[in-house]
Amino acid sequence: MSRFTVIEGRQSPHYNHFAEYELASCRATKTRLMGVVAIKTMWKSPDNPSRRYYQIMHLDYSEYGIDEYLEFECIPGNDNYAEVKEAVKENWNSFITSMGGAPVNIKPACMLRLIDSALELAGDNIAREYDTDENREFRQFANERLDLMRAALKDRGISSDECNVYEALDAVCESELGQYATINYFLMRLVDRDFEAATFLSEIPEETLRESPLTAPGIQTLMRNSITRESKKDNPKRNDKLRMYTCRLTTLAANGYYHAALSIWLDGGRTSRDALVMDMEVGSIMSLSGYESAVQIAQPEYITVFDCKDSMLKGFDGRQISPMASALPTPCENGWLFTMYNKTNAHVERSEYRMGDDVYGYALLSIGGELILMSHDLSRITVMDDATLFSIYSPFITAKGRYRLDNPVFHTLCHTPGIYFDDLVEPDE
């Protein structure tokens, strides 16, 4: 009886392209304390260093493990060589622009350890708030490709055994954290049930953190945190080496919003950085009604509305308006949304933390021909206004008005097809 062997072609997802290349570099964003890390690898052909293979992936340390995975092969002389190189650049830039953490070089073993820690969360046996057959198929594909990469590296004597969990965390976590950043990141990771990162910032054992009342509602997003540093006389653990902070936080879980009050103690002197959380006492946790949660997380919306000529809509390029230079257009129900991110995650180093403060502002080019700018900060909307008025689009736009709204409307503008600003707000408001 004859035996047949299936030989996979180079276009097959089962073909191990990595066996043909040598790993040349690994880059990762220092954003692990935000619960995510983006990684880009570059592989070179030993026969032709200009022939390269790239991976770009986005790792999630909350529910999904991995939520983006791309591969690109750049072969000089191919018709699509320039196009593929540009795709690598655009996809990588789209990650690092929005994540607020500068990319750094990491060792291959560190890269493998970061992937291993994330993929522990990628199994289909883990319950998720949102999941689809398409997501499950994607994770299966990503796992298979990463297994092939591991096999190629193992043949070269490289594995994750050379890097432990905390060495990998240290490579992709911000350093020189101030007191407020330490507290905000610790609570952010704890309520997200990301215990590896929470333990990295704490002397509290992981087992104790897992049993914290803060984790009872399940995976949560830290929406807001207000921190107050207490005086020595108000500190029941009077110790020059421990500093006490009171926190009031609002979180969003699958079943609604929660509010908690707690105390946290940090080590170190008054000006020390990279302090650790030494102790925590939770005072109260309560669920919030829709009205209460809206009050807790409400922020004013500063909005400017421009009317646009039809000729502008056909070839609008947001990069011609300086604050939007790195904002990629995202289709939405009512047009194209441009999100402008801050270059760093400095907003975490504040006593008043809000989740959305990593965004500088938004611009919506609507189906109806309105360019609508929005920011939660008055000084930023002023910069966006001026940049728009002095851009190449100045002859094609007419300012309709500037507004400060305490009731949010921008989300509705983006997700209601064909709606105009005046449909939601009285002209004289």
C-alpha positions as CSV (number, residue, x, y, z in Angstrom):
1,M,0.0,0.0,0.0
2,S,1.3,3.4,-1.0
3,R,1.9,6.2,1.6
4,F,1.2,9.8,0.7
5,T,2.7,12.8,2.5
6,V,1.0,16.2,2.2
7,I,3.6,18.9,1.5
8,E,2.4,22.3,2.4
9,G,3.0,25.2,-0.1
10,R,4.4,28.6,0.9
11,Q,0.9,30.1,0.8
12,S,-0.4,27.7,3.3
13,P,-0.8,28.7,7.0
14,H,0.7,25.4,7.9
15,Y,4.0,26.2,6.1
16,N,6.8,27.2,8.4
17,H,8.3,30.3,6.8
18,F,10.3,31.0,10.0
19,A,12.5,28.0,9.2
20,E,13.8,29.9,6.2
21,Y,14.8,33.0,8.1
22,E,16.9,34.1,11.0
23,L,15.4,36.3,13.7
24,A,17.1,39.7,13.5
25,S,15.1,41.9,16.0
26,C,12.2,42.0,18.4
27,R,10.5,45.3,19.3
28,A,7.8,45.7,21.9
29,T,5.9,48.6,23.4
30,K,6.4,49.5,27.1
31,T,2.7,49.3,27.8
32,R,2.4,46.1,29.8
33,L,0.9,48.1,32.8
34,M,-2.0,49.2,30.5
35,G,-2.7,45.5,30.0
36,V,-1.5,45.2,26.4
37,V,1.8,44.9,24.5
38,A,2.4,45.2,20.7
39,I,5.3,43.3,19.3
40,K,7.1,43.5,15.9
41,T,9.7,40.9,14.8
42,M,11.9,41.1,11.8
43,W,13.5,38.0,10.3
44,K,16.2,38.1,7.6
45,S,17.1,35.5,5.0
46,P,20.6,34.1,5.5
47,D,21.0,34.0,1.7
48,N,19.7,37.6,1.1
49,P,19.5,40.0,4.0
50,S,17.2,42.3,2.0
51,R,14.6,39.5,1.9
52,R,12.7,39.8,5.2
53,Y,9.7,38.4,7.1
54,Y,7.8,40.4,9.7
55,Q,5.3,39.6,12.4
56,I,3.1,42.2,14.1
57,M,0.9,41.2,17.0
58,H,-1.2,42.8,19.8
59,L,-1.2,40.9,23.0
60,D,-4.1,41.3,25.5
61,Y,-3.6,40.3,29.2
62,S,-7.2,40.5,30.1
63,E,-9.7,38.3,28.3
64,Y,-8.5,37.5,24.8
65,G,-4.8,36.8,25.0
66,I,-4.2,37.9,21.5
67,D,-6.4,40.1,19.4
68,E,-4.3,40.9,16.3
69,Y,-1.7,38.9,14.5
70,L,-0.2,39.7,11.1
71,E,2.6,38.4,8.9
72,F,4.4,40.0,5.9
73,E,7.0,38.7,3.5
74,C,9.1,41.3,1.8
75,I,10.9,39.9,-1.2
76,P,13.0,42.4,-3.3
77,G,12.0,42.2,-7.0
78,N,8.4,41.2,-6.3
79,D,5.7,43.5,-7.7
80,N,4.2,44.1,-4.3
81,Y,7.5,44.7,-2.5
82,A,7.0,48.4,-1.8
83,E,3.3,47.9,-1.0
84,V,4.1,45.2,1.6
85,K,6.8,47.3,3.2
86,E,4.4,50.2,3.5
87,A,1.8,47.9,5.1
88,V,4.3,46.8,7.7
89,K,5.0,50.5,8.6
90,E,1.4,51.5,8.7
91,N,0.2,48.6,10.8
92,W,3.1,49.0,13.3
93,N,2.6,52.8,13.5
94,S,-1.1,52.3,14.1
95,F,-0.3,50.4,17.3
96,I,2.4,52.5,18.7
97,T,0.5,55.8,18.0
98,S,-2.5,54.7,20.0
99,M,-0.8,52.8,22.9
100,G,1.3,55.7,24.3
101,G,4.4,53.7,25.0
102,A,7.7,53.9,23.2
103,P,8.9,50.7,21.5
104,V,12.1,49.1,22.8
105,N,14.3,46.2,21.8
106,I,13.7,43.0,23.7
107,K,15.4,39.6,23.7
108,P,13.8,36.7,21.8
109,A,13.4,34.7,25.0
110,C,11.5,37.8,26.5
111,M,9.3,38.0,23.5
112,L,8.4,34.3,23.8
113,R,7.7,34.7,27.5
114,L,5.3,37.6,26.8
115,I,3.5,35.5,24.2
116,D,3.3,32.5,26.5
117,S,1.7,34.6,29.3
118,A,-0.8,36.1,26.9
119,L,-1.8,32.8,25.2
120,E,-2.7,31.3,28.5
121,L,-5.7,33.5,28.2
122,A,-6.5,32.6,24.6
123,G,-8.1,29.2,25.1
124,D,-11.6,28.6,24.0
125,N,-12.5,27.3,27.4
126,I,-12.2,30.8,28.9
127,A,-15.5,32.7,29.3
128,R,-15.5,36.1,27.6
129,E,-18.1,38.9,27.5
130,Y,-17.9,39.0,23.7
131,D,-16.7,36.2,21.5
132,T,-17.6,34.9,18.1
133,D,-16.7,31.9,15.8
134,E,-14.6,34.4,13.8
135,N,-12.6,35.3,16.9
136,R,-12.1,31.7,17.8
137,E,-10.9,30.9,14.3
138,F,-8.5,33.8,14.4
139,R,-7.0,32.7,17.8
140,Q,-6.6,29.2,16.4
141,F,-4.7,30.6,13.4
142,A,-2.5,32.8,15.5
143,N,-1.7,29.9,17.9
144,E,-0.7,27.7,15.0
145,R,1.6,30.3,13.4
146,L,3.2,31.1,16.8
147,D,3.8,27.4,17.4
148,L,5.6,27.2,14.0
149,M,7.7,30.2,15.1
150,R,8.5,28.6,18.4
151,A,9.6,25.4,16.6
152,A,12.0,27.3,14.4
153,L,13.5,29.2,17.4
154,K,13.8,26.0,19.4
155,D,15.8,24.4,16.6
156,R,18.2,27.3,17.2
157,G,18.3,26.8,20.9
158,I,16.0,29.7,21.8
159,S,13.1,29.3,24.2
160,S,11.1,31.2,26.9
161,D,12.9,29.2,29.5
162,E,15.7,31.8,29.5
163,C,13.3,34.6,30.7
164,N,10.9,34.4,33.7
165,V,7.6,36.2,34.0
166,Y,8.9,39.1,36.0
167,E,12.0,39.7,33.8
168,A,9.6,39.9,30.8
169,L,7.3,42.3,32.7
170,D,10.3,44.5,33.6
171,A,11.3,44.7,30.0
172,V,8.0,46.2,28.9
173,C,6.8,48.1,31.9
174,E,7.4,51.8,32.5
175,S,10.2,52.7,34.9
176,E,10.5,55.6,37.3
177,L,6.8,55.5,38.2
178,G,5.6,58.3,40.4
179,Q,3.3,57.6,43.4
180,Y,0.0,58.3,41.6
181,A,1.0,56.2,38.5
182,T,1.9,53.3,40.8
183,I,-1.5,53.4,42.4
184,N,-3.5,53.9,39.2
185,Y,-1.7,51.1,37.4
186,F,-2.0,48.8,40.3
187,L,-5.7,49.3,40.6
188,M,-6.2,49.2,36.8
189,R,-4.5,45.8,36.6
190,L,-6.1,44.4,39.8
191,V,-9.7,45.2,38.7
192,D,-8.9,43.7,35.3
193,R,-7.8,40.5,37.1
194,D,-4.4,40.8,35.6
195,F,-2.7,39.4,38.7
196,E,0.8,39.1,37.2
197,A,1.1,42.8,36.6
198,A,-0.7,43.8,39.8
199,T,1.8,41.6,41.8
200,F,4.7,43.2,39.9
201,L,3.7,46.5,41.5
202,S,3.0,45.1,44.9
203,E,4.4,43.3,47.9
204,I,1.0,41.8,48.5
205,P,0.9,38.1,47.6
206,E,-0.9,37.1,44.5
207,E,-3.2,34.8,46.4
208,T,-4.3,37.7,48.6
209,L,-4.9,39.9,45.6
210,R,-7.1,37.2,43.9
211,E,-9.3,37.2,47.0
212,S,-9.7,41.0,47.2
213,P,-13.3,42.3,47.2
214,L,-12.3,44.5,44.3
215,T,-12.2,41.5,42.0
216,A,-15.6,40.1,43.0
217,P,-17.6,41.7,40.1
218,G,-15.3,40.0,37.5
219,I,-13.1,41.7,34.9
220,Q,-13.5,45.4,35.1
221,T,-12.2,48.6,33.4
222,L,-11.0,51.4,35.7
223,M,-13.0,54.4,34.5
224,R,-12.0,56.9,37.1
225,N,-9.8,57.1,40.2
226,S,-9.5,60.0,42.7
227,I,-6.5,59.8,45.0
228,T,-5.9,61.8,48.2
229,R,-2.6,61.6,50.1
230,E,-3.3,61.4,53.8
231,S,-1.3,63.2,56.5
232,K,0.7,61.3,59.1
233,K,-1.8,62.0,61.8
234,D,-4.6,60.4,59.7
235,N,-2.5,57.3,58.9
236,P,-3.3,54.4,61.3
237,K,-0.1,52.7,60.3
238,R,2.2,55.6,61.3
239,N,5.5,54.8,59.9
240,D,7.9,57.1,58.1
241,K,8.5,54.4,55.5
242,L,4.8,53.9,54.6
243,R,2.6,56.6,52.9
244,M,-1.1,56.3,53.0
245,Y,-3.5,57.2,50.1
246,T,-7.3,57.2,50.0
247,C,-8.8,56.2,46.6
248,R,-12.3,56.4,45.3
249,L,-12.7,54.6,42.0
250,T,-15.4,53.9,39.5
251,T,-15.2,50.7,37.4
252,L,-17.2,49.1,34.6
253,A,-17.9,45.4,34.8
254,A,-20.0,43.2,32.5
255,N,-23.1,43.8,34.6
256,G,-22.7,47.5,35.2
257,Y,-20.7,50.2,37.1
258,Y,-19.2,49.9,40.6
259,H,-17.8,52.5,43.1
260,A,-15.3,51.6,45.7
261,A,-13.5,53.4,48.5
262,L,-10.2,52.1,49.8
263,S,-6.8,52.9,51.4
264,I,-3.4,52.0,50.0
265,W,0.0,52.2,51.6
266,L,3.2,52.7,49.5
267,D,6.8,52.2,50.7
268,G,9.6,54.6,50.2
269,G,10.3,58.3,51.1
270,R,8.4,61.3,50.1
271,T,10.1,61.7,46.7
272,S,10.8,58.1,45.9
273,R,9.8,56.6,42.6
274,D,8.9,53.1,41.6
275,A,7.4,52.5,45.1
276,L,5.5,49.3,45.7
277,V,2.0,48.8,47.1
278,M,2.7,47.4,50.6
279,D,-0.9,47.1,51.9
280,M,-4.5,47.8,50.9
281,E,-7.8,47.9,52.8
282,V,-11.1,48.1,51.0
283,G,-13.7,50.1,52.8
284,S,-16.8,49.8,50.6
285,I,-17.9,48.6,47.2
286,M,-21.4,49.3,45.7
287,S,-23.0,49.0,42.4
288,L,-24.1,52.2,40.7
289,S,-27.4,53.1,38.9
290,G,-27.2,54.5,35.4
291,Y,-27.7,58.0,36.7
292,E,-25.0,57.6,39.4
293,S,-22.5,56.2,37.0
294,A,-23.1,59.0,34.5
295,V,-22.4,61.5,37.2
296,Q,-19.2,59.7,38.2
297,I,-17.7,59.5,34.7
298,A,-19.2,62.6,33.1
299,Q,-16.8,65.0,31.4
300,P,-17.7,68.2,29.4
301,E,-17.5,68.0,25.6
302,Y,-15.9,71.0,23.8
303,I,-17.2,70.8,20.3
304,T,-16.5,72.9,17.1
305,V,-18.6,72.3,14.0
306,F,-17.6,73.2,10.5
307,D,-19.7,73.0,7.3
308,C,-17.6,71.5,4.5
309,K,-17.9,71.9,0.7
310,D,-18.7,68.8,-1.2
311,S,-15.4,69.0,-3.1
312,M,-13.5,68.6,0.2
313,L,-15.3,65.3,1.1
314,K,-13.9,63.4,-1.9
315,G,-10.2,63.5,-1.0
316,F,-10.0,64.6,2.6
317,D,-6.7,63.8,4.2
318,G,-6.6,64.3,7.9
319,R,-2.8,64.4,7.9
320,Q,-3.0,67.9,6.5
321,I,-4.3,69.2,9.9
322,S,-1.4,69.0,12.3
323,P,-3.0,67.5,15.4
324,M,-4.5,64.7,13.1
325,A,-1.2,63.9,11.5
326,S,-1.0,60.4,12.9
327,A,-4.7,59.7,13.3
328,L,-6.0,57.0,10.9
329,P,-9.6,57.3,9.6
330,T,-11.9,54.7,11.0
331,P,-15.3,54.1,9.3
332,C,-18.3,54.6,11.6
333,E,-22.0,54.7,10.9
334,N,-22.0,58.5,10.3
335,G,-18.8,58.9,8.3
336,W,-15.1,58.7,9.2
337,L,-13.8,59.1,12.8
338,F,-10.2,60.3,13.5
339,T,-8.9,59.7,17.0
340,M,-5.9,61.8,18.2
341,Y,-3.9,60.1,21.0
342,N,-1.5,61.7,23.4
343,K,2.1,60.6,22.7
344,T,2.6,59.2,26.2
345,N,0.5,57.8,29.1
346,A,1.3,60.7,31.3
347,H,-2.3,61.0,32.3
348,V,-1.8,58.0,34.6
349,E,0.5,60.1,36.7
350,R,-2.3,62.2,38.1
351,S,-4.3,62.2,41.3
352,E,-7.5,62.4,39.2
353,Y,-7.3,59.6,36.6
354,R,-9.9,59.1,33.8
355,M,-9.7,56.3,31.3
356,G,-10.3,58.5,28.2
357,D,-7.5,61.0,29.0
358,D,-5.1,59.2,26.7
359,V,-7.0,60.7,23.9
360,Y,-6.1,64.3,22.8
361,G,-9.3,64.8,20.8
362,Y,-11.6,63.5,18.0
363,A,-12.7,64.6,14.6
364,L,-15.7,63.3,12.7
365,L,-16.1,63.9,9.0
366,S,-19.8,63.1,8.7
367,I,-21.9,61.8,5.8
368,G,-23.8,65.1,5.7
369,G,-20.6,67.2,5.2
370,E,-19.8,68.4,8.7
371,L,-16.4,68.3,10.2
372,I,-17.0,68.0,14.0
373,L,-14.0,68.4,16.4
374,M,-14.3,67.3,20.0
375,S,-12.1,67.3,23.1
376,H,-12.7,67.1,26.8
377,D,-10.0,69.8,27.3
378,L,-10.6,73.5,26.4
379,S,-7.0,74.2,25.5
380,R,-6.8,71.2,23.2
381,I,-10.0,72.1,21.3
382,T,-8.5,75.6,20.7
383,V,-5.4,74.1,19.2
384,M,-7.5,71.8,17.0
385,D,-9.7,74.7,15.9
386,D,-6.7,76.9,14.9
387,A,-4.9,74.1,13.1
388,T,-8.1,73.4,11.1
389,L,-8.7,77.1,10.2
390,F,-5.1,77.5,9.1
391,S,-4.9,74.3,7.1
392,I,-5.1,73.8,3.4
393,Y,-8.8,73.1,3.9
394,S,-9.5,76.7,5.1
395,P,-11.2,77.8,1.8
396,F,-13.5,74.7,1.9
397,I,-14.9,75.1,5.5
398,T,-17.2,77.5,7.3
399,A,-17.4,77.6,11.1
400,K,-20.9,77.0,12.4
401,G,-20.2,77.3,16.1
402,R,-18.3,76.3,19.2
403,Y,-20.0,74.6,22.1
404,R,-19.5,73.4,25.6
405,L,-21.8,70.5,26.4
406,D,-22.2,68.8,29.8
407,N,-24.4,66.1,28.3
408,P,-22.4,64.0,25.8
409,V,-23.5,64.0,22.2
410,F,-20.4,63.1,20.2
411,H,-20.9,59.3,20.5
412,T,-24.4,59.7,19.1
413,L,-23.1,61.9,16.3
414,C,-20.6,59.2,15.3
415,H,-23.1,56.2,15.4
416,T,-26.3,57.6,14.0
417,P,-26.3,57.5,10.1
418,G,-27.0,60.9,8.5
419,I,-27.5,62.9,11.7
420,Y,-26.4,66.5,11.9
421,F,-25.1,68.4,15.0
422,D,-28.2,70.7,15.0
423,D,-30.4,67.6,15.2
424,L,-29.1,67.0,18.7
425,V,-28.4,70.5,20.0
426,E,-30.3,73.7,19.8
427,P,-28.3,76.3,17.8
428,D,-28.2,78.8,20.6
429,E,-27.1,76.2,23.3
